[in-house]
Structures are given as C-alpha cells and as structure tokens.
Amino acid sequence: MADHPTISTESDLASPALPTTAVVTRRSLLGGAGIAVGAAVLASPPSMPGIAPAAAQPVSADSRPLDAAFKRRAFEVREVCASNNEKIPIASHPTNGDEARYINKIGSDSRGLPHDKRGEVEQAAWQALYTACQSGDPADFEKIPLGGTRKLVNPVGTQAVSLSGINPTQIGIPPAPALASAERGGEAVEVYWQSLLRDVPLTELRDDTSNRDVLAATEELNKLADFRGPKSGGRVTPGTLFRANALYFDPTDPKGRSVTPPGILDGPLISQFLLRDVPYASQWISAQIRTVLPTSEFLTDYEEWLAIQNGVAAKRRLQFDATPRYITTGRDLAEYVRTPPAFAWAATLLLATPGGGTDQRYSGIYPPTEPASYPSNPYRKSKTQGPGAATFGFPYVQALLATGISNSVRASYWQKYFVHRAVRPEAYGGLAHHRFANGVSDYPLHDNFLKSEALDRSKAKYGTYLLSQTYPDAAPFHSTYPGGATSVGAVAATLLKAFFDESRVIANPVQPDPADPTKLVPYNGPPLTVGGELNKLAVNFGFGRNWAGIHWRSDASASMALGEEVAIGMLRDERTTLREPFDGFSFTRFDGSRVTI
C-alpha cells in the first residue's frame, strides 16, 4: 500500500477542499501516540498470571488490567478523532451571488413560501426564511410563513453533530451556476431534453443509435457555449448523453474541477447492481420495479405549477403500470429514486453473498471460492479468525452505510439552507413561461436556453414553457444545490469500495431487453468492474432525479465529491477505532486517484 496516497488521523491533515490526492503519514498503525500506548497495553497486559480453569477462578469485582486498558483506549480514540477533526479548518463557501443580485429573489429557492400571481415570493416571507438561515435558531424557523400545507424539509436537522467524520462546514463545494449564466442555460437545455426523452429506452443512448430524438439532443448540447457533461473526443455523443460527472472544489477555478468517474461511460447507463435480483438469506429482492405510465406528467399547467410553488398539496396522482419491469427508461429511473430505495443495502448483499447455486436469485456476484472483500481486509490473512458483526462483516458495513447516509444528508442539506438556496428547475421553468407567455423581459435567462430546440419541442408537446415533472409534488422543499440524493449515492459507493474488491470484473453482465423490459439480455462490450458499477450506482441514484425534472446536473455532480468527502472523514475515524492489524482502507476516488486511509 506504500504507493498509495495516505489520509491520516493526524492533526496536520490538509483542509478537505477535495484535492486530487492527500499525502500524510500516521504516527502509528492505530493513530495517535496516546492510542499506540493503549494498544501496547492491550497487546501485553501487565502482571497477567496464568489462567486457571474456569471453575477454579475466584470471583472478583476488581477490573483486570485488560479492562482498564480497553477503557483508556476508548477514551483516547474518541479524544484523538475529535481533536484531529477540530483542527480541519472551515472551508470556503462561495455563492453565485443571485440572492443579492435580484431583489425579487427569482434566482433563489422560495418554494413553499407564499407567492404572488407571477410566482414571485412575498418579501416578508423570504426575509423570515433568510433570518432563520442566518441564525440557525429553531425558533426562527417556526416563524417562517408557509403558503400551503407542505413543510420545509429538515433544516434544523442539518445542524446535528455527527459523531463520526467531519462537520458540514468543513466541506467546500463550488458555487451553483448563476441564473443568467451560460452554464445554467446549458443545464436547462439538458433537463428539458431529459423530460422529452424520458420514455426512450436507455439502450438507445449509444454511439451507433439511429434514434432521431437522441441525435437531436446530442447535436444541440454540442452547440452550447458552456456544457460540463462527459464528452468523447471533446464532443457530446449519444454514448455520453446524460451520463454523469463529479465536481470538486478547486480554489484556482471558480467553477470547480469536473471529472468523469471511472466506469461511468462503460456499458449500460444503469448499474449492474440495479439489474440483478438481490439475495437476502432465505429470501430475495426482485430487481424489477413498479413503473409509472407516460401520462404521469405534472406542473405543465400554470395554475397547478403556482399551487405547488405555494406549498399546496398535489391534487393529481401517479398512474402505475400493472406489470413490474426492469429499469428501462429515464422515467423508470426517476420513479425508482422517488422515495429512498434500499439500493445500498441491496448492493452490499450482492457483494457479501457468495455466488453459485442453481437459483440465481439467492446468489451474489462473486464465485463462492473467492472472497469478495478488499485484499487488505485483515481477515483474509488470519488463520484462525473471520469477520462478523463487530468488524468487517455484513452488519458492520451496513451500520456504516446507515450512518454515512445520514451524515451525507446533513452535509448536503446544510449547504442547501445555510449557503446556497439556489433555484430549482421547476421555478426556472416558471421564469421561462413568463418570458414567452406574458412578455416579462426582466427575467435574465440565457439565449442558449431561450432559443433552444428543447424548449420549442417542450412547448409543442405540453402547451406551455413550464418544465414537465414526473412527481406530482415536484421537488421537496429545500434548495436544489447540492443534491441530497447524489450525496447519499456517493457516500454509499465510497464506503463499499473501501470494503470490497473494486477491481473485480463482473461476470455475465446484463441489460434490459428493449423489446420486452420484463426480461434481461446479455450485455456484450467492455468489461464492467465492481468499482465502475458502484460509481454508476451512485450516479443512478442521484442523477435519476434529473430525469424527474427536479435537479440540475451541477446539483448532482457537486454532491458526488461532497458525499465522498463525508465517507473519507468517517473512514478516517473508523480506522482509528480498529484493533485488527490492518493496512488501511484503499479505494479509487471519483476523480480516478487512489487513496489509502
């Protein structure tokens, strides 16, 4: 592991502005001089007499040296983790300036508050929200006037102190694209195309496609002045269309550093972890999902749109297909991620369960004779011990995932409420509607969007310039940037890469049959690895909400790096707690660099 960068438990760790590499050394395997002392005591407790048979041992209320050493080490571990994390400075938190730029707050997220007939927020309500976001006082949030019955989502919860990893204030992300910018206009063109192509089989997103709509979307995105999605040979192609990127904070570039995570462009857009039945002991979980019909389109009627902006509960409901199927279209993916699925749990079960057997529904993805865990897992070297619920076993990984998901949501929601408060795509669509339907010229949307084929096609299909949504209530009531779902996907993928062999090639990959989406057919193409498909799983969970119309590309890409940083902070603390002889957690980051913790 010496050739890998190392992230340490030491106090001189660099500020987590998400650098490409982090190179720091530990003072000891267990981290911290005090901890090493405790570990030495554990290894050789003083004055340990010979152990008599159990029946002959005297009963004593006195603690043993072993007990005292363990208690001391527990305190030292917690103290060192807290001290090291406290020394990491608060990150820079630049914003796009829209909140100060527009008195009527058209560049900021105001959904759920009362609005006028034009959809502009009432200033007193906005001021109450702003005051609460400056103070963080729960009482101030209770003073915010709402426009309907729907509530803001968990703003005070973002201030909970996580006992593992770093504080949300210590993670920096680039500012969201500004309302009038070419980048935001390009993102609007993309999300309008996604709304138009929701029912096209995802298998058509390949470079040899003959689908005219896919080719039209590709051609238009290539004409944009500023588009940051993945490209091949410097151009957007059908094979890179709607694929994901990750965005890292970069103090030298206000827009951040955009990268394409390994594996994202390989094979089907949908991860193999979402296409396989999941073994669950004596049960199994089907990979087929309940999908919604193409008639489930919302917020293209202005009165419905305005009611949702004000926080009125949706009156219309989703219409479902009676036949479950595999995730085949963008609409299917949007529905899969509408409510939090057990995607991380399912992926862990697939990774932790041996393969083989006559019934593949009860089978994992690794051959039964080959361990799934990462090569540095200490129990792969032990002659007498195996992992379990305490460490390195399935319940242990699941516990970290559950904590990581909560921590990543705290970090992303904190940015939403206390830093960015950026406008959602549905509200941006309202500005477009007023530009064209009502001649409101002071809404400064970029010409890349206003003159786009995507907008013209959407108007022809839906009758308005509003952005079609697949969810009746559209987006939840918190800011668009950064995306909470993507941070969840990113933290889960990062944690799983730290425990399982990400270099492993997945045998017998599959994809849905375009002619019959209730069936799978073999995928034949470049090899698909565990790491690449975990990266793809992360972006499927987050970018799936772009297909729904509730998020921008930048929302998801910034949260990839944010969720990864949350996971790294947790693993750094977790590494310090472990007693096993262990070389550390090693994995590939979304920017392709290797790290060892």
VEXKE-978225 format. One line per 2 residues: number of its first residue (from 0); their letters; for each residue x, y, z of C-alpha. Coordinates in Angstrom, 2 decimals, always signed. Layout:
BEGIN
NUM> A> X Y Z; ...
***
This chain:
BEGIN
0> MA> +0.00 +0.00 +0.00; +3.04 +2.29 +0.17
2> DH> +2.44 +3.54 -3.39; -1.00 +4.91 -2.48
4> PT> -1.63 +8.36 -1.05; -2.49 +8.16 +2.64
6> IS> -5.11 +10.06 +4.57; -4.18 +10.09 +8.22
8> TE> -5.78 +10.52 +11.58; -3.11 +13.12 +12.34
10> SD> -3.94 +16.74 +13.14; -1.93 +18.15 +10.21
12> LA> -4.36 +16.77 +7.66; -4.94 +19.23 +4.84
14> SP> -8.24 +21.08 +4.64; -10.72 +18.86 +2.82
16> AL> -11.23 +21.11 -0.15; -11.33 +17.81 -2.04
18> PT> -7.81 +17.73 -3.51; -6.77 +15.16 -6.12
20> TA> -4.51 +13.46 -3.57; -3.84 +13.70 +0.12
22> VV> -0.45 +12.59 +1.40; +0.07 +12.49 +5.17
24> TR> +1.57 +9.77 +7.37; +0.33 +8.26 +10.65
26> RS> +2.41 +8.12 +13.80; +1.27 +4.57 +14.39
28> LL> -0.95 +1.93 +12.89; -3.73 +2.74 +15.34
30> GG> -3.30 +6.52 +15.07; -2.00 +8.93 +17.70
32> AG> +0.75 +8.40 +20.25; -1.68 +8.00 +23.13
34> IA> -3.64 +5.40 +21.23; -0.50 +3.47 +20.43
36> VG> +0.31 +3.32 +24.13; -3.15 +1.97 +24.86
38> AA> -2.72 -0.58 +22.12; +0.57 -1.74 +23.57
40> VL> -1.08 -2.33 +26.92; -3.79 -4.30 +25.19
42> AS> -1.21 -6.42 +23.45; +0.76 -7.20 +26.64
44> PP> -1.28 -6.50 +29.78; +0.90 -6.13 +32.89
46> SM> +1.03 -8.79 +35.58; -1.08 -11.31 +33.72
48> PG> -0.98 -14.55 +35.75; -1.50 -17.96 +34.28
50> IA> -5.15 -18.59 +33.51; -6.68 -21.28 +35.73
52> PA> -9.58 -23.49 +34.66; -12.84 -21.61 +34.70
54> AA> -14.24 -23.42 +37.74; -11.17 -22.54 +39.82
56> QP> -11.15 -18.81 +39.10; -12.01 -16.64 +42.13
58> VS> -14.91 -14.25 +41.83; -13.70 -10.64 +41.95
60> AD> -15.29 -7.26 +41.46; -11.93 -5.70 +40.56
62> SR> -11.31 -4.83 +36.92; -8.50 -6.53 +35.11
64> PL> -5.60 -4.64 +33.52; -7.09 -5.66 +30.16
66> DA> -10.38 -3.95 +31.05; -8.65 -0.77 +32.18
68> AF> -6.52 -0.66 +29.04; -9.58 -1.04 +26.83
70> KR> -11.44 +1.70 +28.69; -8.44 +4.03 +28.41
72> RA> -8.03 +3.32 +24.71; -11.72 +4.03 +24.07
74> FE> -11.34 +7.47 +25.61; -8.10 +8.18 +23.71
76> VR> -9.57 +7.13 +20.39; -12.53 +9.47 +20.82
78> EV> -10.30 +12.28 +22.00; -7.86 +11.95 +19.10
80> CA> -10.63 +11.72 +16.48; -12.31 +14.81 +17.88
82> SN> -9.03 +16.71 +18.11; -7.95 +15.82 +14.58
84> NE> -11.32 +16.76 +13.10; -11.44 +20.03 +15.04
86> KI> -8.12 +21.09 +13.52; -9.53 +20.89 +9.98
88> PI> -10.45 +24.49 +9.10; -13.81 +25.73 +7.91
90> AS> -13.91 +25.52 +4.12; -14.57 +28.39 +1.75
92> HP> -18.26 +28.66 +0.82; -18.58 +30.86 -2.29
94> TN> -22.07 +31.51 -3.69; -23.28 +32.50 -7.15
96> GD> -24.41 +35.96 -5.96; -28.00 +35.59 -7.19
98> EA> -29.54 +36.17 -3.78; -28.06 +39.66 -3.58
100> RY> -28.39 +40.29 -7.31; -32.18 +40.01 -7.58
102> IN> -34.40 +41.96 -5.16; -37.39 +39.80 -6.12
104> KI> -35.33 +36.63 -5.35; -36.06 +34.99 -8.72
106> GS> -32.64 +33.29 -8.60; -33.25 +31.74 -5.18
108> DS> -35.34 +28.86 -3.91; -38.54 +30.16 -2.34
110> RG> -40.92 +27.23 -2.91; -43.28 +26.55 -0.05
112> LP> -43.49 +30.23 +0.86; -46.41 +32.41 -0.30
114> HD> -46.03 +33.84 -3.83; -47.91 +36.40 -5.94
116> KR> -49.70 +35.55 -9.20; -46.45 +35.82 -11.12
118> GE> -44.82 +33.29 -8.83; -42.56 +35.79 -7.06
120> VE> -42.11 +35.25 -3.34; -43.64 +37.60 -0.79
122> QA> -40.73 +39.59 +0.62; -41.73 +39.29 +4.29
124> AW> -41.83 +35.50 +3.99; -38.46 +35.45 +2.26
126> QA> -36.95 +37.66 +4.94; -38.19 +35.26 +7.62
128> LY> -36.54 +32.35 +5.81; -33.34 +34.33 +5.37
130> TA> -33.28 +35.31 +9.05; -33.67 +31.68 +10.11
132> CQ> -30.90 +30.59 +7.73; -28.57 +33.18 +9.25
134> SG> -29.28 +32.33 +12.88; -29.89 +28.59 +12.71
136> DP> -32.25 +29.05 +15.66; -35.10 +26.50 +15.65
138> AD> -37.44 +29.20 +16.92; -36.73 +31.36 +13.86
140> FE> -37.66 +28.52 +11.53; -41.01 +28.27 +13.30
142> KI> -41.70 +31.91 +12.35; -41.49 +31.31 +8.59
144> PL> -44.87 +31.88 +6.87; -45.80 +28.98 +4.59
146> GG> -48.01 +29.28 +1.55; -49.70 +25.92 +1.93
148> TR> -49.69 +22.72 +3.95; -46.35 +21.32 +2.81
150> KL> -43.38 +21.92 +5.09; -39.68 +22.69 +4.67
152> VN> -37.55 +19.56 +4.86; -35.39 +19.20 +7.96
154> PV> -33.41 +22.48 +8.07; -32.60 +22.28 +11.80
156> GT> -31.60 +18.64 +11.44; -28.61 +19.69 +9.34
158> QA> -27.07 +21.16 +12.49; -26.97 +17.84 +14.34
160> VS> -23.42 +16.98 +15.38; -22.19 +13.83 +13.66
162> LS> -20.03 +11.72 +15.95; -18.14 +10.24 +13.02
164> GI> -16.30 +12.26 +10.39; -16.11 +15.98 +9.85
166> NP> -18.57 +18.84 +10.21; -20.54 +20.07 +7.14
168> TQ> -18.85 +23.49 +7.41; -15.51 +21.82 +6.69
170> IG> -16.50 +20.65 +3.20; -16.27 +23.09 +0.31
172> IP> -18.11 +22.88 -2.99; -18.09 +25.34 -5.92
174> PA> -20.89 +27.90 -6.20; -24.01 +26.90 -8.10
176> PA> -24.24 +28.24 -11.66; -25.78 +31.72 -11.71
178> LA> -29.32 +32.20 -13.00; -28.30 +34.18 -16.10
180> SA> -25.14 +32.20 -16.87; -24.46 +30.15 -19.98
182> ER> -23.80 +27.14 -17.76; -27.25 +27.33 -16.16
184> GG> -28.79 +27.84 -19.58; -27.00 +24.74 -20.81
186> EA> -28.20 +22.74 -17.85; -31.75 +23.90 -18.61
188> VE> -31.43 +22.72 -22.20; -30.24 +19.33 -20.93
190> VY> -33.01 +18.86 -18.36; -35.67 +19.86 -20.91
192> WQ> -34.27 +17.23 -23.30; -34.38 +14.69 -20.49
194> SL> -38.06 +15.46 -19.95; -38.68 +14.92 -23.67
196> LR> -36.73 +11.65 -23.83; -38.00 +10.03 -20.60
198> DV> -39.69 +7.19 -22.43; -36.92 +6.38 -24.90
200> PL> -35.22 +3.07 -23.97; -31.87 +3.84 -22.37
202> TE> -30.30 +1.28 -24.70; -30.70 +3.95 -27.42
204> LR> -28.08 +6.07 -25.66; -25.24 +4.51 -27.63
206> DD> -22.99 +5.93 -30.32; -24.47 +3.84 -33.14
208> TS> -28.07 +4.79 -32.35; -30.48 +5.77 -35.10
210> NR> -32.96 +7.41 -32.71; -33.60 +10.86 -34.15
212> DV> -34.53 +12.46 -30.84; -31.35 +11.22 -29.17
214> LA> -29.31 +12.54 -32.11; -31.11 +15.90 -31.95
216> AT> -30.39 +16.25 -28.23; -26.76 +15.37 -28.78
218> EE> -26.41 +17.91 -31.59; -27.93 +20.72 -29.53
220> LN> -25.83 +20.07 -26.44; -22.72 +20.26 -28.60
222> KL> -23.71 +23.79 -29.69; -23.94 +25.14 -26.14
224> AD> -21.50 +27.81 -25.01; -20.96 +26.10 -21.64
226> FR> -21.84 +22.45 -21.04; -19.93 +20.37 -18.48
228> GP> -21.25 +16.87 -19.06; -18.96 +13.99 -20.12
230> KS> -17.63 +14.04 -23.67; -15.78 +11.73 -26.02
232> GG> -13.14 +13.30 -28.22; -14.21 +16.71 -26.97
234> RV> -17.84 +16.23 -28.02; -21.09 +15.04 -26.51
236> TP> -22.06 +11.78 -28.20; -25.14 +9.57 -27.81
238> GT> -22.93 +7.31 -25.66; -22.07 +10.16 -23.27
240> LF> -25.51 +11.80 -23.34; -26.98 +12.18 -19.84
242> RA> -24.01 +10.38 -18.26; -22.59 +11.75 -15.03
244> NA> -19.64 +13.81 -13.89; -18.24 +14.72 -10.47
246> LY> -17.37 +18.28 -9.49; -14.60 +19.02 -6.99
248> FD> -13.91 +22.32 -5.28; -10.86 +23.99 -6.80
250> PT> -9.58 +27.29 -5.33; -7.98 +28.13 -8.71
252> DP> -11.19 +27.65 -10.72; -14.47 +29.21 -9.53
254> KG> -16.45 +26.64 -11.49; -14.64 +23.72 -9.86
256> RS> -12.83 +20.76 -11.36; -15.10 +18.49 -13.39
258> VT> -14.14 +14.83 -13.90; -15.79 +11.71 -15.28
260> PP> -15.65 +8.95 -12.63; -14.14 +5.61 -13.72
262> GI> -16.66 +3.24 -15.27; -19.38 +5.84 -15.84
264> LD> -19.14 +5.66 -19.63; -18.76 +1.87 -19.79
266> GP> -21.70 -0.33 -20.70; -25.36 +0.30 -19.90
268> LI> -26.32 +3.56 -18.20; -27.98 +1.55 -15.40
270> SQ> -25.65 -0.10 -12.89; -25.49 -3.88 -12.71
272> FL> -26.38 -3.53 -9.03; -29.85 -2.31 -10.08
274> LR> -30.43 -5.08 -12.62; -29.81 -8.18 -10.50
276> DV> -32.12 -9.89 -8.06; -30.73 -9.45 -4.56
278> PY> -30.13 -12.45 -2.26; -31.44 -11.86 +1.25
280> AS> -30.70 -15.02 +3.28; -33.70 -17.32 +2.71
282> QW> -35.44 -14.59 +0.72; -34.63 -12.48 -2.31
284> IS> -35.48 -8.99 -3.57; -36.55 -8.63 -7.20
286> AQ> -34.73 -6.12 -9.39; -37.98 -5.41 -11.21
288> IR> -39.79 -2.26 -10.11; -43.25 -0.75 -10.30
290> TV> -43.13 +1.87 -13.04; -45.38 +4.82 -13.88
292> LP> -47.17 +5.45 -17.15; -46.09 +8.20 -19.58
294> TS> -49.32 +10.03 -18.73; -47.79 +10.88 -15.32
296> EF> -46.63 +14.39 -16.20; -47.10 +17.31 -13.83
298> LT> -46.70 +21.10 -13.48; -47.14 +21.97 -17.16
300> DY> -50.41 +23.73 -16.28; -49.70 +27.17 -14.82
302> EE> -52.28 +27.07 -12.04; -51.02 +23.67 -10.92
304> WL> -47.45 +24.98 -11.08; -48.27 +28.04 -8.97
306> AI> -50.14 +26.00 -6.37; -47.14 +23.69 -5.95
308> QN> -44.79 +26.70 -5.60; -47.00 +27.92 -2.76
310> GV> -46.88 +24.58 -0.97; -50.38 +23.35 -1.78
312> AA> -50.55 +19.54 -1.77; -50.83 +17.98 -5.23
314> KR> -54.32 +17.04 -6.37; -53.33 +14.62 -9.12
316> RL> -51.65 +11.28 -8.52; -49.27 +8.96 -10.34
318> QF> -50.65 +6.31 -12.66; -48.81 +3.00 -12.46
320> DA> -48.17 +0.23 -14.94; -49.63 -3.04 -13.67
322> TP> -46.63 -5.07 -14.89; -43.31 -4.73 -12.99
324> RY> -40.21 -4.47 -15.16; -36.52 -3.69 -15.07
326> IT> -35.36 -0.07 -15.15; -35.51 +0.61 -18.87
328> TG> -36.14 +4.33 -19.35; -35.32 +7.63 -17.71
330> RD> -38.86 +7.72 -16.35; -38.30 +4.32 -14.73
332> LA> -35.11 +5.53 -13.06; -36.85 +8.69 -11.84
334> EY> -39.56 +6.56 -10.25; -37.02 +4.20 -8.65
336> VR> -35.36 +7.11 -6.83; -38.59 +8.99 -6.00
338> TP> -38.69 +7.51 -2.49; -35.46 +6.24 -0.87
340> PA> -34.90 +2.67 -2.09; -32.69 +0.10 -0.38
342> FA> -30.06 +0.49 -3.08; -27.02 +0.45 -0.75
344> WA> -28.40 -2.46 +1.28; -29.03 -4.38 -1.94
346> AT> -25.55 -3.70 -3.30; -23.95 -4.88 -0.07
348> LL> -25.97 -8.08 -0.13; -24.87 -8.77 -3.70
350> LA> -21.24 -8.13 -2.75; -21.28 -10.05 +0.53
352> TP> -23.20 -13.13 -0.63; -21.24 -15.90 -2.38
354> GG> -22.17 -16.66 -5.97; -23.12 -20.01 -7.42
356> GT> -26.11 -22.21 -6.84; -28.87 -23.32 -9.14
358> DQ> -31.21 -20.45 -8.28; -29.51 -17.17 -9.12
360> RY> -31.98 -15.16 -7.05; -30.13 -16.34 -3.93
362> SG> -26.68 -15.79 -5.40; -24.20 -12.93 -5.08
364> IY> -21.79 -11.78 -7.76; -18.54 -13.40 -6.59
366> PP> -17.55 -17.04 -7.11; -18.04 -18.96 -3.84
368> TE> -14.34 -19.84 -3.62; -13.11 -16.26 -3.97
370> PA> -13.51 -13.73 -1.13; -15.39 -10.59 -2.04
372> SY> -13.63 -8.38 +0.49; -10.85 -5.98 -0.37
374> PS> -7.40 -7.67 -0.49; -6.19 -5.65 +2.52
376> NP> -9.05 -6.93 +4.71; -7.18 -8.28 +7.78
378> YR> -9.33 -11.41 +7.95; -8.16 -12.59 +4.56
380> KS> -4.77 -13.16 +6.21; -5.91 -14.62 +9.52
382> KT> -5.54 -18.38 +10.03; -7.99 -18.59 +12.92
384> QG> -10.50 -15.71 +12.66; -13.17 -14.43 +10.36
386> PG> -15.12 -11.16 +10.19; -18.50 -10.72 +11.82
388> AA> -21.00 -8.20 +13.06; -18.34 -6.49 +15.21
390> TF> -15.98 -5.55 +12.36; -15.68 -6.17 +8.61
392> GF> -18.77 -8.38 +8.40; -22.02 -7.59 +6.65
394> PY> -23.78 -5.96 +9.66; -20.72 -3.78 +10.31
396> VQ> -20.70 -2.46 +6.75; -24.45 -1.92 +6.88
398> AL> -24.12 +0.11 +10.07; -21.53 +2.37 +8.45
400> LA> -23.76 +2.80 +5.41; -26.71 +3.84 +7.55
402> TG> -24.60 +6.39 +9.42; -22.99 +7.59 +6.20
404> IS> -26.34 +8.20 +4.55; -27.49 +10.32 +7.48
406> NS> -24.20 +12.22 +7.64; -24.19 +12.94 +3.90
408> VR> -27.73 +14.31 +4.05; -26.73 +16.57 +6.94
410> AS> -23.80 +17.86 +4.88; -25.76 +18.44 +1.66
412> YW> -28.83 +19.91 +3.35; -26.62 +22.24 +5.39
414> QK> -25.27 +23.65 +2.12; -28.82 +23.96 +0.76
416> YF> -30.17 +26.01 +3.66; -27.20 +27.85 +5.09
418> VH> -25.14 +28.64 +1.97; -26.68 +28.38 -1.50
420> RA> -30.50 +28.47 -1.56; -30.34 +28.10 -5.37
422> VR> -33.34 +27.96 -7.68; -34.95 +24.64 -8.69
424> PE> -35.53 +23.67 -12.35; -39.32 +23.84 -11.88
426> AY> -39.06 +27.50 -10.77; -36.67 +28.27 -13.65
428> GG> -39.35 +26.88 -15.97; -41.78 +29.37 -14.47
430> LA> -39.44 +32.21 -15.44; -39.30 +30.84 -18.99
432> HH> -43.09 +30.67 -19.09; -43.42 +34.34 -18.11
434> RF> -40.75 +35.39 -20.63; -42.75 +33.98 -23.52
436> AN> -46.36 +33.76 -22.37; -46.55 +37.09 -20.57
438> GV> -43.72 +39.11 -22.10; -41.77 +39.53 -18.86
440> SD> -38.44 +40.74 -20.19; -36.63 +41.24 -16.89
442> YP> -36.09 +37.53 -16.24; -32.48 +37.15 -17.44
444> LH> -32.35 +33.62 -18.85; -29.54 +32.78 -21.25
446> DN> -30.14 +32.71 -25.00; -28.72 +29.18 -25.20
448> FL> -31.91 +28.11 -23.48; -34.40 +30.68 -24.75
450> KS> -33.57 +29.85 -28.39; -33.20 +26.11 -27.89
452> EA> -34.93 +23.34 -29.79; -35.55 +21.60 -26.47
454> LD> -37.71 +24.49 -25.24; -39.60 +24.71 -28.54
456> RS> -40.32 +20.99 -28.52; -41.47 +21.10 -24.90
458> KA> -43.88 +23.94 -25.69; -45.26 +21.99 -28.64
460> KY> -45.75 +18.88 -26.50; -47.16 +20.37 -23.31
462> GT> -48.66 +23.69 -24.42; -46.59 +25.81 -22.01
464> YL> -42.93 +26.63 -21.45; -43.01 +25.09 -17.96
466> LS> -40.73 +22.12 -17.31; -42.62 +18.84 -17.06
468> QT> -42.18 +16.98 -13.77; -42.68 +13.27 -13.11
470> YP> -43.56 +13.73 -9.42; -46.98 +15.20 -8.51
472> DA> -45.44 +17.47 -5.84; -42.31 +18.10 -7.94
474> AP> -39.25 +18.72 -5.73; -39.17 +18.60 -1.92
476> FH> -38.99 +21.94 -0.17; -35.32 +22.69 +0.12
478> ST> -32.86 +24.27 -2.27; -31.69 +22.46 -5.38
480> YP> -27.93 +22.74 -4.73; -26.29 +20.43 -3.89
482> GG> -28.32 +17.27 -4.45; -29.07 +15.26 -1.32
484> AT> -29.79 +12.04 -3.21; -26.47 +12.12 -5.01
486> SV> -24.58 +12.68 -1.77; -26.29 +9.55 -0.43
488> GA> -25.28 +7.58 -3.52; -21.72 +8.89 -3.33
490> VA> -21.17 +8.11 +0.35; -22.57 +4.60 -0.12
492> AT> -20.44 +3.86 -3.18; -17.29 +5.16 -1.47
494> LL> -17.83 +3.08 +1.65; -18.49 -0.06 -0.39
496> KA> -15.36 +0.49 -2.49; -13.39 +0.63 +0.76
498> FF> -14.59 -2.84 +1.81; -14.92 -4.80 -1.44
500> DE> -12.55 -5.54 -4.29; -13.45 -2.83 -6.79
502> SR> -11.10 -4.21 -9.46; -13.15 -7.39 -9.83
504> VI> -14.72 -7.81 -13.26; -18.43 -8.60 -13.06
506> AN> -19.23 -11.86 -14.81; -22.18 -12.19 -17.18
508> PV> -23.35 -8.56 -17.25; -26.89 -7.89 -18.39
510> QP> -29.22 -5.17 -19.62; -32.99 -4.96 -20.09
512> DP> -34.39 -6.28 -23.34; -35.69 -3.21 -25.22
514> AD> -38.36 -5.38 -26.84; -39.52 -6.83 -23.51
516> PT> -38.37 -4.92 -20.40; -39.58 -7.74 -18.15
518> KL> -36.57 -9.71 -19.39; -32.80 -9.28 -19.29
520> VP> -30.41 -9.97 -22.14; -26.62 -10.32 -22.06
522> YN> -24.52 -7.20 -22.36; -21.52 -7.61 -24.66
524> GP> -18.96 -4.84 -24.51; -16.04 -3.51 -22.47
526> PL> -15.59 -5.26 -19.10; -17.57 -3.86 -16.20
528> TV> -15.85 -3.72 -12.80; -17.26 -3.62 -9.30
530> GG> -15.78 -0.15 -8.76; -17.14 +1.23 -12.00
532> EL> -20.60 -0.17 -11.35; -20.58 +1.22 -7.79
534> NK> -19.73 +4.63 -9.25; -22.59 +4.13 -11.68
536> LA> -24.89 +3.11 -8.82; -24.09 +6.40 -7.06
538> VN> -24.94 +8.50 -10.10; -28.03 +6.43 -10.94
540> FG> -29.42 +7.25 -7.51; -28.63 +10.95 -7.76
542> FG> -28.84 +11.80 -11.46; -32.09 +9.81 -11.65
544> RN> -33.78 +12.84 -10.15; -32.60 +14.93 -13.09
546> WA> -34.80 +12.71 -15.26; -37.67 +13.64 -12.94
548> GI> -37.08 +17.35 -13.59; -36.24 +18.28 -10.01
550> HW> -32.44 +18.70 -10.23; -29.71 +20.24 -12.37
552> RS> -26.54 +18.48 -13.49; -24.41 +20.64 -11.18
554> DA> -26.55 +19.64 -8.17; -25.64 +16.02 -8.68
556> SA> -22.01 +16.46 -9.75; -21.09 +18.64 -6.75
558> SM> -22.68 +16.14 -4.38; -20.53 +13.32 -5.74
560> AL> -17.44 +14.96 -4.25; -19.31 +16.03 -1.11
562> GE> -20.55 +12.51 -0.34; -17.10 +11.09 -1.00
564> EV> -15.57 +13.54 +1.49; -18.13 +12.57 +4.12
566> AI> -17.18 +8.91 +3.64; -13.45 +9.66 +3.85
568> GM> -13.93 +11.50 +7.13; -15.89 +8.58 +8.56
570> LR> -13.35 +6.00 +7.40; -10.52 +8.06 +8.89
572> DE> -12.23 +7.93 +12.29; -13.26 +4.31 +11.88
574> RT> -9.70 +3.31 +11.00; -8.56 +4.74 +14.33
576> TL> -11.01 +2.61 +16.29; -9.99 -0.77 +14.84
578> RE> -7.83 -3.23 +16.75; -7.00 -5.64 +13.91
580> PF> -3.56 -5.45 +12.26; -4.67 -3.56 +9.17
582> DG> -3.00 -1.72 +6.30; -5.94 +0.66 +5.89
584> FS> -8.90 +1.28 +3.62; -7.87 +1.69 -0.02
586> FT> -10.09 +2.70 -2.92; -10.31 +4.79 -6.09
588> RF> -11.91 +8.20 -5.77; -14.34 +9.60 -8.31
590> DG> -11.51 +11.57 -9.90; -9.56 +8.34 -10.55
592> SR> -6.89 +8.89 -7.89; -6.07 +6.17 -5.35
594> VT> -6.21 +6.80 -1.62; -5.35 +4.75 +1.45
596> I> -6.78 +5.68 +4.83
***
